[in-house]
Amino acid sequence: MSEKLQKVLARAGLGSRREIESLIQSGRISVNGIVAKLGDRLDDLNAHVRLDGHSVKISASSEVVCRVLAYNKPEGELCTRSDPEGRRTVFDRLPRLNSARWVAVGRLDANTSGLMLFTTDGELANRLMHPSRQVQREYMVRVFGEVNEQMIRNLVNGVELEDGQARFEDVQYAGGEGMNHTFYVVITEGRNREVRRLWETQGVTVSRLKRVRYGDLYLSKELPRGGWMELDLKEVNYLREMVEMRPEKETFVTPEAEKRKARSQKIRRAVRRHEERVDSSDTRKVRQSKRGNPTAKPGRNKPSGQGKGNGGRSGNRQQRPGQPSTRQRQGGPKR
């Protein structure tokens, strides 16, 4: 049975379908020595597929084990695989894979923090991101400015943005004082800066934005900033069922009795090792700079806000993935 080339390569972990379509349009992918074009289908899994001249290992859908990571993205990290300016990316801290690679399920702005999902199954990532699936994303948002009932009604009923109409599925007030107010908002699309742009139409500015839920998976309070944990088979199959994919039968997660301990240890070690590498790199850069500039002052040029993660900073709103919310919202403007 033939499949579209971008679907096969997404399953191989080369990226989302949209990303692979861009690679095909750029002429960077070939099949059996012939440059691929959009619309090409792959009938033979033994075909010689190359990306930028490098061979790509492809396999049938039944041979790929679907893995999913939950990641607590800190502010300041970019949702890209590499940055020419050397800035940190969300892929820097993820565990390395031998025969696949992590595909991000959507993006978050550099100034937005919170829950991100990564998977080895490009098809799963594509379906979760597609607007037709209407997968809910919930954000905790702090805005600066006066907010009234009419503004909330506007955001729920829908407002016109430059790329079409958009709306919040739900808006709940969570408290505040003075000109600062905190809300929980729900959207079912992943447009660029959509939450921020929606609030801007009402004349208020978003000063903090954090994703706390994707579908029914909540950001765990056990997960520090910059930490990741792999979802178990039940949670993976929840995502697959939500987008009408067959359940996965295999998992790389350790047995339940050892899982909690392994998760916390892996997270702490990964965050510590990453910070040690960054500190070491920054120290070398300062030393090199001092050699070239005798007037340079001693000290490390460590990026701000990159200390050890503290999952408790976001309060009781965070939950373990798959558990229902226990947050009680009170007072303020409501839908």
Rosetta blueprint (number, residue, H / E / L):
1 M L
2 S L
3 E E
4 K E
5 L H
6 Q H
7 K H
8 V H
9 L H
10 A H
11 R H
12 A L
13 G L
14 L L
15 G L
16 S L
17 R H
18 R H
19 E H
20 I H
21 E H
22 S H
23 L H
24 I H
25 Q H
26 S L
27 G L
28 R L
29 I E
30 S E
31 V E
32 N L
33 G L
34 I E
35 V E
36 A L
37 K L
38 L L
39 G L
40 D L
41 R E
42 L E
43 D L
44 D L
45 L L
46 N L
47 A L
48 H L
49 V E
50 R E
51 L E
52 D L
53 G L
54 H E
55 S E
56 V L
57 K L
58 I L
59 S L
60 A L
61 S H
62 S H
63 E H
64 V L
65 V L
66 C L
67 R L
68 V E
69 L E
70 A E
71 Y E
72 N E
73 K E
74 P L
75 E L
76 G L
77 E L
78 L E
79 C L
80 T L
81 R L
82 S L
83 D L
84 P L
85 E L
86 G L
87 R L
88 R L
89 T E
90 V L
91 F L
92 D L
93 R L
94 L L
95 P L
96 R L
97 L L
98 N L
99 S L
100 A L
101 R L
102 W L
103 V E
104 A E
105 V L
106 G L
107 R L
108 L L
109 D L
110 A L
111 N L
112 T L
113 S E
114 G E
115 L E
116 M E
117 L E
118 F E
119 T E
120 T L
121 D L
122 G H
123 E H
124 L H
125 A H
126 N H
127 R H
128 L H
129 M H
130 H L
131 P H
132 S H
133 R H
134 Q L
135 V L
136 Q L
137 R E
138 E E
139 Y E
140 M E
141 V E
142 R E
143 V E
144 F E
145 G L
146 E L
147 V L
148 N L
149 E H
150 Q H
151 M H
152 I H
153 R H
154 N H
155 L H
156 V H
157 N H
158 G L
159 V E
160 E E
161 L E
162 E L
163 D L
164 G E
165 Q E
166 A E
167 R L
168 F L
169 E L
170 D E
171 V E
172 Q E
173 Y E
174 A E
175 G E
176 G E
177 E E
178 G L
179 M L
180 N E
181 H E
182 T E
183 F E
184 Y E
185 V E
186 V E
187 I E
188 T L
189 E L
190 G L
191 R L
192 N L
193 R L
194 E H
195 V H
196 R H
197 R H
198 L H
199 W H
200 E H
201 T L
202 Q L
203 G L
204 V L
205 T E
206 V E
207 S E
208 R E
209 L E
210 K E
211 R E
212 V E
213 R E
214 Y E
215 G L
216 D L
217 L E
218 Y E
219 L L
220 S L
221 K L
222 E L
223 L L
224 P L
225 R L
226 G L
227 G L
228 W E
229 M E
230 E E
231 L L
232 D L
233 L H
234 K H
235 E H
236 V H
237 N H
238 Y H
239 L H
240 R H
241 E H
242 M H
243 V L
244 E L
245 M L
246 R L
247 P L
248 E L
249 K L
250 E L
251 T L
252 F L
253 V L
254 T L
255 P L
256 E H
257 A H
258 E H
259 K H
260 R H
261 K H
262 A H
263 R H
264 S H
265 Q H
266 K H
267 I H
268 R H
269 R H
270 A H
271 V H
272 R H
273 R H
274 H H
275 E H
276 E H
277 R H
278 V H
279 D H
280 S H
281 S H
282 D H
283 T H
284 R H
285 K H
286 V H
287 R H
288 Q H
289 S H
290 K H
291 R H
292 G H
293 N L
294 P L
295 T L
296 A L
297 K L
298 P L
299 G L
300 R L
301 N L
302 K L
303 P L
304 S L
305 G L
306 Q L
307 G L
308 K L
309 G L
310 N L
311 G H
312 G H
313 R H
314 S H
315 G H
316 N H
317 R H
318 Q L
319 Q L
320 R L
321 P L
322 G L
323 Q L
324 P L
325 S L
326 T L
327 R L
328 Q L
329 R L
330 Q L
331 G L
332 G L
333 P L
334 K E
335 R L
